[in-house]
Amino acid sequence: MRAVRLSKPGGLENLKIHDVEPEELEADQIMVRVKASSLNYHDYLVAMGMIPTDDGRIPMSDGAGEVLEVGSKVGDFQPGDHVVSLFCPNWHKGEPEPFNLSGIPGDNKDGFAAEVVLEPASAFTKIPQGFSLSEAATLPCAALTAWRALMSKARIKPGDWVLTQGTGGVSIFALQFAKAAGARVIATSSSAEKLSKLTELGADYVINYKDEPKWSKKAKEITGGRGVDEVVEIGGAGTFEQSLRACRLGGHISLIGVLAGFSGEVSIAQMFSQNISIDGITVGSKQEQEDMIRSIEANQIRPVISDSFALEGIGDAFSHQAAQKHFGKIVLEF
């Protein structure tokens, strides 16, 4: 089989196709013919060597494919089933523990940039009914992160105000899940074209943060001075102060990423005076993924796929991701 391996010290030029011999199937494992993977910022950090891994690591945390064989102790799957991976295969339910967050594919162990993988059956769920494998491959990281942020932590309800940032996978899934839950959504971007697409997806209001750098003021105006109930914060230090100011008294911020900075000043007084709750979101559990998939089926939500690349085009896919011209998810199809 073919697989992409990343040699140290990282960098897109060090992603190379190799021929790899599959290992022997163990009793608790399934053999999956991988048909698709999707790019996340985490994968980009691995590819660039910013998250250190073993030399020769097969990257990519997300994968979807068809079951070819099952081990003798596997009862949940059979050959021909279409399955999608878990970002945290050791996290089955409840809140995260250190062990739950270990074993991330493409990081702590080999991932899904391979034509065939052998993994424990517990590391997969079935895909949503009617989904293509490319659509399913967008779910394990981006969609589940948005789901945990809104449903498990913020516990949004109909009529709530949710503010999303940008047009990456997490933000678009957050928009879709929020609308399905009956919430109202304010979405931000610096592109007029992307803002128009966000409106088409159901955003109630959009803000161009290039035109309105103090976009929290606009969010307060939109909500009649009250502020939003939930912010899906992907920027980090560069946007966090505005997120604080956009929140209502007792609002919630789901801290997803650090695209606009790893460190910076935070107004403790603002957090204190507004009674803001903040949760760091590290994707989610298998139980949450299964809950999310049921909701996706019930609400007929479809992922937004921006671009697709072949396995051998993985370097080009990451370059496209870094250029930030995509709207939604970038997938590898093979």
C-alpha positions in Angstrom: 0.0 0.0 0.0 1.0 3.6 -0.4 1.4 6.0 2.5 2.8 9.4 3.1 5.7 9.7 5.7 7.0 12.8 7.2 10.8 12.9 7.8 12.3 15.2 10.4 12.5 18.1 10.9 9.2 18.5 9.1 8.3 20.9 6.3 6.1 20.2 3.2 9.1 19.1 1.2 9.6 16.3 3.7 6.2 14.7 3.0 7.0 11.7 0.7 5.0 8.8 -0.7 6.3 5.4 0.5 5.3 1.8 -0.1 4.3 0.3 3.3 3.5 -3.3 4.2 0.4 -3.6 6.3 0.8 -5.4 9.7 -1.1 -8.5 10.7 -4.7 -7.9 11.8 -5.2 -8.4 15.6 -8.3 -9.7 17.2 -9.7 -6.3 18.3 -8.8 -4.5 15.1 -10.4 -3.7 11.8 -8.7 -3.2 8.4 -9.9 -0.1 6.7 -9.4 0.9 3.1 -9.0 4.7 3.6 -10.8 6.7 0.9 -10.5 10.2 2.3 -8.9 12.4 5.0 -9.4 16.1 5.8 -6.9 18.8 6.7 -7.0 20.5 10.1 -4.7 23.1 11.6 -3.3 20.4 13.9 -2.2 18.4 10.9 -0.5 21.5 9.4 1.5 22.0 12.7 2.6 18.4 12.5 3.6 18.7 8.8 5.6 21.8 9.5 7.4 20.2 12.4 5.8 22.5 15.0 4.3 19.5 16.8 7.3 17.1 17.1 6.6 13.5 16.1 8.7 10.4 15.4 10.7 10.3 12.3 8.8 8.8 9.4 5.4 9.5 11.0 2.3 8.9 8.7 0.3 12.2 9.2 -3.4 13.1 9.2 -5.7 12.7 12.2 -9.0 12.3 10.3 -9.9 9.3 8.1 -12.9 7.6 6.5 -13.1 4.4 4.5 -14.5 1.0 4.0 -13.9 -2.0 6.3 -12.1 -4.8 4.5 -11.6 -7.3 7.4 -12.5 -7.5 11.0 -10.6 -9.3 13.9 -12.1 -12.3 15.7 -13.2 -10.2 18.7 -14.9 -7.5 16.7 -18.7 -7.4 16.8 -19.6 -3.8 15.9 -18.4 -3.8 12.3 -18.4 -6.1 9.3 -16.7 -6.0 5.9 -18.3 -3.4 3.7 -19.2 -1.0 6.5 -18.3 2.7 6.0 -16.5 4.1 9.0 -15.0 7.3 10.3 -12.2 7.7 12.8 -12.0 9.3 16.2 -9.5 12.1 16.8 -9.1 10.9 20.4 -9.5 7.1 20.1 -9.0 6.5 23.8 -11.7 9.0 24.9 -15.0 7.1 25.0 -17.2 9.3 27.2 -17.2 11.9 30.0 -14.6 14.6 30.5 -11.0 14.3 29.2 -8.2 12.7 31.2 -4.6 12.6 30.3 -4.9 9.1 28.8 -8.0 10.1 26.9 -6.0 12.7 25.0 -3.2 10.3 24.0 -3.0 8.2 20.8 -4.0 11.0 18.4 -3.6 9.6 14.8 -0.9 11.4 12.8 0.6 12.8 16.0 1.2 10.3 18.8 1.0 7.4 16.3 0.6 6.9 12.5 -2.4 8.5 10.9 -4.6 8.3 7.9 -2.4 9.4 5.0 -2.3 5.8 4.0 -4.4 3.6 1.7 -4.9 0.9 4.4 -4.9 1.2 8.2 -5.3 -1.4 11.0 -6.7 0.1 14.2 -8.9 -1.1 17.1 -12.6 -1.2 16.2 -13.2 1.2 19.2 -11.3 3.9 17.3 -14.2 4.3 14.7 -17.9 5.0 14.4 -20.1 4.4 11.4 -20.6 7.4 9.1 -23.9 9.4 8.8 -26.4 7.9 6.5 -26.2 9.3 3.0 -22.7 10.7 3.5 -19.9 10.2 1.0 -16.6 9.1 2.6 -15.1 12.5 1.8 -17.9 14.2 3.7 -17.4 11.8 6.6 -13.7 12.5 6.8 -14.4 16.2 7.7 -16.1 15.2 11.0 -13.6 13.8 13.6 -11.8 17.0 14.4 -13.5 20.1 13.1 -17.2 19.0 13.4 -16.7 17.4 16.8 -14.9 20.4 18.2 -17.8 22.6 17.2 -20.3 20.2 18.6 -18.6 19.9 22.0 -18.1 23.7 22.2 -21.8 24.4 21.5 -23.7 21.4 22.9 -21.5 20.0 25.7 -20.0 23.1 27.1 -22.0 26.2 26.1 -25.3 24.2 26.1 -26.9 26.6 23.6 -30.6 26.7 23.3 -33.1 28.2 20.8 -32.9 32.0 20.7 -29.3 32.2 21.9 -26.8 34.4 20.2 -23.6 32.6 18.9 -20.7 34.4 17.4 -18.3 32.5 15.0 -15.0 33.6 13.7 -13.8 33.1 10.1 -14.7 30.4 7.5 -12.6 27.4 8.5 -14.1 24.0 9.2 -14.8 24.5 12.9 -16.5 27.9 12.4 -18.7 26.6 9.6 -19.8 23.5 11.5 -20.5 25.8 14.5 -22.8 27.9 12.3 -24.6 24.9 11.0 -25.0 23.3 14.4 -26.1 26.6 16.0 -28.8 27.2 13.4 -30.0 23.6 13.7 -30.4 24.2 17.4 -32.5 27.3 16.8 -29.8 29.8 17.8 -29.0 33.1 16.1 -25.6 33.5 14.5 -23.3 36.4 14.0 -20.4 35.4 11.8 -17.1 37.3 11.1 -14.7 37.4 8.2 -12.5 39.8 6.3 -13.8 38.8 2.9 -17.0 40.2 1.4 -17.3 37.1 -0.8 -17.0 34.8 2.2 -19.4 36.8 4.2 -21.9 36.4 1.4 -21.4 32.6 1.6 -21.9 32.7 5.4 -25.2 34.4 4.9 -26.3 31.8 2.4 -25.4 29.1 5.0 -27.8 30.8 7.4 -25.8 33.4 9.4 -28.3 36.0 10.7 -25.7 38.8 10.7 -22.2 39.1 9.3 -19.4 41.5 10.3 -16.3 42.3 8.2 -13.6 42.6 10.9 -11.3 44.4 8.5 -13.8 47.2 8.2 -14.8 46.9 11.9 -11.7 46.0 13.9 -13.7 46.7 17.1 -16.3 44.1 16.1 -17.4 43.5 19.6 -19.2 46.9 19.5 -21.1 45.8 16.4 -22.0 42.5 18.0 -23.4 44.4 21.0 -25.5 46.6 18.7 -26.9 43.6 16.8 -28.0 42.0 20.1 -29.6 45.2 21.4 -26.8 46.0 23.8 -27.1 42.6 25.5 -24.1 40.7 24.0 -23.8 37.2 22.7 -24.3 34.0 24.7 -21.4 32.1 23.1 -18.3 32.9 21.2 -16.5 30.2 19.2 -13.0 31.6 19.7 -10.5 30.4 17.1 -8.1 33.4 17.0 -6.5 33.2 20.4 -4.6 36.2 21.8 -5.3 38.4 18.8 -9.1 38.2 19.1 -9.7 37.2 22.7 -10.3 40.8 24.0 -12.9 41.4 21.4 -14.6 38.1 22.2 -14.7 39.1 25.9 -16.3 42.4 25.1 -18.9 40.8 22.7 -20.2 38.5 25.5 -23.3 39.2 27.6 -23.1 39.2 31.3 -22.6 35.5 32.2 -21.6 34.6 28.6 -19.4 31.7 27.5 -16.3 31.5 25.3 -15.2 28.2 23.8 -11.5 28.5 23.2 -10.7 26.5 20.1 -7.5 27.8 18.6 -4.7 30.3 18.5 -4.6 31.3 14.8 -4.1 35.0 15.7 -1.5 34.5 18.5 -0.3 32.1 21.2 0.0 34.7 24.0 -1.1 38.2 24.9 -2.7 40.4 27.5 -6.1 39.4 28.9 -8.4 41.7 30.7 -9.0 39.9 34.0 -11.2 42.7 35.1 -13.4 42.2 32.0 -13.7 38.5 32.7 -14.5 39.1 36.4 -17.0 41.9 36.0 -18.9 40.1 33.2 -18.8 36.7 34.9 -17.5 35.1 31.7 -17.0 31.3 31.6 -14.2 30.0 29.4 -13.7 26.4 28.3 -10.7 25.1 26.3 -12.1 22.6 23.7 -10.0 19.6 22.8 -12.3 17.9 20.2 -14.5 15.4 22.0 -15.3 11.8 23.0 -16.7 8.8 21.0 -20.1 9.3 22.7 -20.2 12.9 21.6 -19.3 11.9 18.1 -22.1 9.4 18.0 -24.5 12.1 19.4 -23.3 14.5 16.8 -23.8 12.0 13.9 -27.4 11.4 15.1 -28.0 15.2 15.0 -26.4 15.5 11.6 -28.8 12.8 10.3 -31.8 14.3 11.9 -31.1 17.8 10.7 -29.7 16.8 7.3 -26.6 18.8 7.8 -23.9 18.5 5.0 -20.3 19.5 5.4 -19.0 22.3 3.2 -16.0 21.0 1.2 -13.9 23.7 -0.4 -11.2 21.7 -2.3 -10.0 18.2 -2.8 -6.5 16.9 -3.5 -5.0 13.4 -4.3 -2.9 11.7 -1.7 0.3 12.6 -3.6 -0.8 16.2 -3.6 -0.8 16.5 0.2 1.9 19.2 0.1 -0.1 21.3 -2.3 -3.2 20.8 0.0 -1.3 22.1 3.0 0.0 25.1 0.9 -3.6 25.9 -0.1 -4.6 25.6 3.6 -1.8 28.0 4.6 -3.0 30.5 2.0 -6.4 30.7 3.8 -8.3 30.9 0.5 -10.6 28.0 1.3 -14.1 28.1 2.6 -14.9 25.1 4.7 -12.8 21.9 4.6 -10.0 20.7 2.4 -10.0 17.0 1.8 -7.6 14.3 0.4 -9.3 11.7 -1.7 -7.6 8.4 -2.5 
